[in-house]
Amino acid sequence: MNSVPQRVHMVSGPEVEVRELLSELVDAHADTVQLASGPATDVAWSAHCDYLRDLKRLAQEALACMDP
């Protein structure tokens, strides 16, 4: 029996598909590796770091909403 909900209703926004969030987190790591392994501009790194911070916040909110 899987106790992880499929969707999490966010306090300050729409429901989040948990599988989509996990997939996005994995993709973000792959993007980081790609940026680190080749030439990347400061603008690209800055945008990526902003994206990672937003993704982290969303994941933290989703986890907080899952707590009983």
N, C-alpha and C positions, 0 to 999 in steps of 0.2 A: 504494500500500500504506500503510495507516494503522498507525503504530507506537505509538500511544497505546492502552494497555490499556483494555478496557471496565470492568474491575473492578480495584480495588487492595485488597489485603489489608493492613489496618492492623495495626501491631505490637501496639497496646493495645486493639483493638476489632474489630468486624466488617468485612467487605469494604465498600468504598464504590463505588457506581456513579458513575463519572467524569462521565457526562453529567448525572446528577442533581446532583452537586456544582457543576458549571458553571452549571446552571440556577438553583440556589439562590444562587450568587454574583451572577448577573444580577438576580434578584428582590430581593436584599438592597440592591443599588444603587437599584433602583426604589423600595423602601421608604424609603431615605434621602432621595431627592428628594421623596417625598410628605410625609415628616415636616418637611423643611426648607421646603416651600412653603405650609404651613398652620400653624394653631395646634397646638402639641404640648406636652404636659406634660413636666416633668422626669422623671417616672416612665416615660413612653413613650420618651424619649430614652435613659434609663438602661438600660431593657430592650433597646432596639435595639442599643446599644453593646455590651452583654453578648453578644447574639446575634452581632454582627459579630466580636467577639473569638473566640468559639467556632468560628465558621465559618472564620476565618483559620487558627486552630490546626489544624482538620481538613484544610484545603487544604494547609497546609505539611506535615503528616504524610503526606498522600496523595502529594505531590510527592517527599518523601524516600523513600517506598517504591517509587517508580517509577525512581529512579536505579539504574543497573546496578552 
